[in-house]
Amino acid sequence: MFSEAKRMELFSGAVFYEMTEIAKTRKSVGKPVIDLGIGSPDMPPPAMLPEVLKNALDEPGVFGYQRTEGTEAFKQEISAFLHRRYQVSVSPEEEVLVTIGAQDALAHLTLAFINPGDVVLIPDPGYPIYEVAVHLAGGIPYFLPLKEENEFLPDFKIIPHDVLKKAKMLVLNFPSNPTSAVATPEFFSEVVEFAKQHRMMVIHDAAYIELVFDGYQAPSFLQTPGAIDVGIELHSFSKTFNFAGPRLAFAAGNRQILNTLGKLKSQIDYGVFSAIQSAGAKALKNAEDFIEMNRLEYQFRRDALLSPIIESGWSVKKPLSTMFVWLKTPKNIESKQFAKNLLQETGIITVPGTGFGKEGEGYIRIALVQPVDVLNQVGKSMANFILL
């Protein structure tokens, strides 16, 4: 009766739909399913946050409209957190913007800056909102292939000159979803030089910056000299603090970019509920112990999953970061086919790499969102599966 707008064709979930249907079939006959598809944290946030939320409900004006840019107290804590952990100095008043999750910023930045015909450089494979946001703004996505032989880092030298002339924005994501790749300070220096040379802004999605292992510390893009002149960085409470449902994140960096994004958001939504911001401020103020505990749990999970897989002879490189394992399919089996076969035979849900772009072919993504003992059994099941 009602026809959808053409842009709704962008929101294809065919790959995920097929996996969901297979899972439903298994469940209907009483067979178990272990969901390692969506990266939704299964662990609780810091223990003090529920109490902070409850107490904040009694604060005067808590149920009124909130400032789009965020409360002063929360932005002060954000600024202090970035300085303490990354030696990054930003003005809480002008160089910090609170957002309703990182996806809020990612979806709206293209609307704020991209005109029809403008090119946006995005990673492939990459988080789907990067491409969708460009199309919604009428822009043209140019996919930067992330190759294993290049440590899943983009090669800017291969971008055609005519593309560079139209490129207005570069989107990066390190540590990376889905590849779990990490970037070096040297790479970020190259990014700043590249952005200045071609007069484009940089949006760095750093949602997984705190989920790192084996003593590794991921650098912040904003640590790079000149980075704040060309871009912003997004930090998410969903992954750092297992605080996904309340939708809380922040953008920091270039004040012109943040001011324009805030101007757009003021016409679309209002600020994050102040009780949630109070909880966010408390989390940042007491971040270190929780972040380390969270890291160790994910590291244990990674090792529990991968140990039996590696012992089986499956060639795997342990990721240094994120809540995901990006695993090459054996015997050159196509991603979707392998993920479907694995689910049908073992009940393990993974995401085919092609769900993140054509360069994801030949890989599956596994989310570490089950306890250690479950993931160890998953690893054993997968090891047996590939030996069949």
N, C-alpha and C positions, 0 to 999 in steps of 0.2 A: 504493500500500500504506500509506504513512504520510501523513497529512494535515497540512499546514502550519497553524501558528497563524494566526488571522485577521489578526494584526498584520503578517504577511509581505506582505499585499496592499498595504501602504504602499510597498514597495520596487519600484515600477514603473519599469522601464527601457525602456519601449516605444519611445520616441523614439530612444534610443541603439541599441537592438536593430535597428531598421529601417536606420539608417545603417550599422551594422556589416555587415548582410546585403548591402546595395548594394556596399559596399567589397569584400566577399568575391567577389561576382559579377565585379567589374572585375578583381580580381587573378587569378581563375580563367581568364580569357581573355588574360592577359598585359598588361593595361592598368595604368598607374601609378596609385598612390594617395598623396596627400600628407595626412598626418594632422595637422590643426590643431584637433582636437576637445578632447582632454583636456589640461588645463594642467599637464603633467608636465615639469619643466625638463629640457632636453636638454644643458645645459652642466654642466661639472664644478664641484664645490665648491672652496673655497680649497685651493691646492696642498699646504699643510702638514697638512691634516686626516688624510689616510690614514696619514701617519707618526705623528701623535699617537695615532690609533686603535691602531696596531700596538704602540707603546710602552706604552700603557695596559693592554694585555693582560697585561703582566708585573707589574702592580701587585698587591700582596697583597690578597686578598679580592675581586678583580675579578669572579669568577664566582659570588659569593654574591648573596643577595637584596639589593636596593637600597632605600633609604628612599623611601617614596612621594613625599615632598615634594621630593626632589632633594638632591644633595650640597651641602655648605656652600660649597665652592669655586666651584661653578657658579652658585649663587644669588648669591654675592658679585659675580661678573662680570656677571650679569644686572642687579643693582642699579646697578652702576657704568655699564653700557652705557646704561640708561634715563636716568641723570642726565647723562651726557656728551652724548647725542644729543638729549634732549628736556627736559632740566632737570626731570625727574620724580624725586622722592625717595621710595623705598619701602624698607621694612625687609626685608633679605634673609631674615631668619628668619620673619617673620610675614606679609609682604605679597607673597611670590613663591612660586609652585608650579610645578614642572616637570611637563610632561604628555607623553604619548606621541603627539605631533602635536597640532595645534589641534583636530582632529575629536574626539579623545578628550575634551577638555574640553566641547566643544559638545554631544556626545552625552550626557554624564553630568550636566551642570548641571541639565537639566530633571528628571532622576531625583532629584537631590538637593533640589530646591526646589518642584517643581510637583506639586500634588495633582490628582486627577480633578476636572474642572470649572474649574480655574484657566485664565486666558487668558494667552497669550504673544503679544506683538506682534512680528511678523517682517516683513522686507522682501519685496516682490514686484515684480520678480523678485529671487530670492536663491538662495544656495547650498542645495541640497536638504536637507542635514542639519538645517537650522534647523526645517523643518516636521516631518521624520521624528522628530526628538528629542522634539518636543512631543507627538506622537501616542503614542510609546512610553511616555511618562510619564502618559498619560491626560488630558493637557491639551487645550486648544482653541486652535488657531492663529488669530490675527486678522491678516490680510494688510494691510500698509501699502503702498498703491500708489506705486511710484516712477515719476513721469512726467517725460518729457523737458522739458516746459515748466516744471517745477519743479527743473531741474538734477538730476533723479533723487534728490532729497531727500524724506523723508517729511513729510507735513503732519499734525501731531498734532491740529490743530483739527477735523479731519473725523471723529475717532474718536467713536462714540456713547458717551453717558454710561454706559449699562448695561454696555458693554464695559470701560470704564475702571474700573468698580467691581470687576470680576473680574480685571483685569490684574495680574499679579505680576512679569512679566519683560518687558524690551524688548531685542531683539537687533538690533544694528546692525553694518554692515560697510563701513568706509571706509578707504582706497580700496576701491571696490566690485567684487565679482565677482557678476554679469557685466558691469555697466554701465560700469565704470571711473570712475564718478563720485567726486568728492572732497568732503570736508566742510570747513567753515570753523570757526575757533574760536568764532565767534558761534553757529553751529548747535549745537556741543557745549555751549555755555552754556545754550542753550534746552533741550537734552536733560537737563542736570542739574536745571534748575528744574522741568521736566516730571516727572522721576522723583521728586523730593522731594515735589512737590505730590500725586502719586498713590501714593506709598509703594511704588514698584516698583524692582527692581534693573535695572541696565544691563549687558549683556554686549556688549563691543565687540570684534569680530573684526577685528584689524588685520594680517592675514596679508600684505597687500601694501603696508604702510606705507613700506617702503624701495624699492619699485619705482616711482619717480617721475621725471619728465622735465622738460626745458627749464628747469632751475633751480628747479623747484617743490619745496617740502618739505611733506609731509603732516603735520598736527598729530597729536599723541597725545591721545586722549580724556583721559588722566590728567593732562595739562597744565592742564585746565580746573579752576578753583577749585571745590571741592566734589565733584569726580568720584569721588574715592576713598571718599567717604561712601556712594555709591550703586552703585558698579560696579567691574568689572574689565576688563582689556584682554588680548587674546590675541596673542602674537607667534609666528610660525612660521619655523623654519629651512629649511623646504622651499623657500620662495620667496626669502627674503633671502639664503640661502647655497647654493642649489641642493642641499640636503641632505635630499631627500625620503624616500628609502628607509629611512634609520635611524629615522625618526619621532621628531622632537624639536621641542618648542615650550615656551612658558611662559605662565603667567597671572600678572598682577600687578595689585595694587589692594586692594580691600576685604578685610580679613583675615577677617571673619566668613564671607563667601562662599567664600574660598579654604579656610578651615578645614573647612567643611561638605563642599566638593568633595573635599578630601583624605580626609576621614572615609569618604566613599562609595568612593573609589578604593582605599582600603586593604582593602576587602572584595571588590574586583573584580580588581585587578591590583597589581603591585608597581611600584617605581620603574623609570625608564629605566636600561638597562645603563650602568654607570658609565663605561665606555670612551667611549661616545657622548657622555655629559655632559662628559668631559674634552675631546673634540673641540669640543663646543659652546662651552665656556669659552674655548678658544683662538681660535675664530672671532670671538667677541664682543670679545676683547682686541685683535684685529688687524682689526677690522671695516671701518674707514673706506675703505681703498684698494680692497678687494674690492667693497664695496657700490657705490662710484662706478663701477668698471669694469663691474659687472653692469648698473647703470642705463644706462650709455652703450650697451652692446650691445643692450639691449632698445629703447632709443630709436632706434638705427640700424635695427633690425628693423621697428619701427613705421613709420618713414619709408619704408623700402624697400617695404613692403606697400602703404602708402596713397598714395604719390606717383602711380603710374599710375592708381589708382582715382579719385583726385581730379581728375587731368587728363582723365579720361573724362567728367567732369561729374556723377559720383555725389556727392551732397551728404554730406559726412563732416566730423565735428569730431574733430580729432586728440586722443586721450586724453592726459591729463597723468599717468596712472598705470596700474599693473598690467601683467600680461603678456597682456592681452586687448584686442581691438578689438570694440566693441559697435556693429554696423553695421545701419542701417535697410535693410530689403529694398526694392528698387525697385518702382515701379508697384503698391504695395499688395499684393504677393504674400504669401500666408501663409508664416509662418516655416518650417514643416516642409516645405511644398512647394518653397520656394525652395532650402532646404538639400539636399533630395533631388535636385532638378534640377541643382544645381551639382555635386554629387558624381557623378551619372550622366554628365554632359557633360564635366567637367574632371578628375575624380578628387580634388577638394579636399574634405576632410572638415571641416565646421564643426558647430556645435551650434545647432539651432533655439532661438530665445529662449523658446519655450513649455516647454523642458526645465527652465526656472528659475521657472516660474509663469505664470499667464495674462496678467500684464502684460508678459510678454516677447514677446507676439505682435507680429509686424511687425519683428523683429530677428533677427540671427544673431550668435553669438559666435565669434570667431576667436582661437585661441591662438598666440602668437608663439614657437612651439617648433621652428622650423626656422632654418637659417642665413640670412643676409641675402640671398644670391643666390637661394635657393629662394623666399623670401618675395617678392622683387621679381618673380620669374616668376609667382608666384601672383597678385600684384596685377595683372599684365598679363593673365593668363588671366581673372580676374574682370571686369576692365574690358571685355574683348572679349565675355565671356559676356552681360553686361547690354546690350550694343549689338546682340545678335542679334535 
